[in-house]
Amino acid sequence: MISSIQNNASAMQAFSNHIQASANNVANALSDEFKSSTVYNVEAKPRGVTTVIAKDPTPGPLVEDPVKNDGSLKELSNTDIAREMVQQMTAQHGFDANAKTIQTQDDTIGAIIDLIG
């Protein structure tokens, strides 16, 4: 039972990392040439979940630089706000589900202790 709680806590940390990386992407969405991060959850050994964060090398859109009047282009951020919103919602649901599982395990242990006396 304890290892199950550790697995859920590990998953909650991984989902928290998802939310942090996504929040960083959103915060820098208007920064020129910013490369967003993509987050992956992978199985940790011997158990649990770990997070791998990788920069997305995809170039952002090119637009005419309004500061310069020579027609030069600048690269914008490659952050997709709609994708980030979905990522945050998915991570929040995963976090909540693991928290609920821990709460249920705690309630079960409490009920068993009450029965034992």
Summary of the structure (lengths in Angstrom):
residues: 117
radius of gyration: 20.9
end to end distance: 20.0
largest distance: 81.8
contacts: 299
relative contact order: 0.21
helix: 53%
strand: 17%
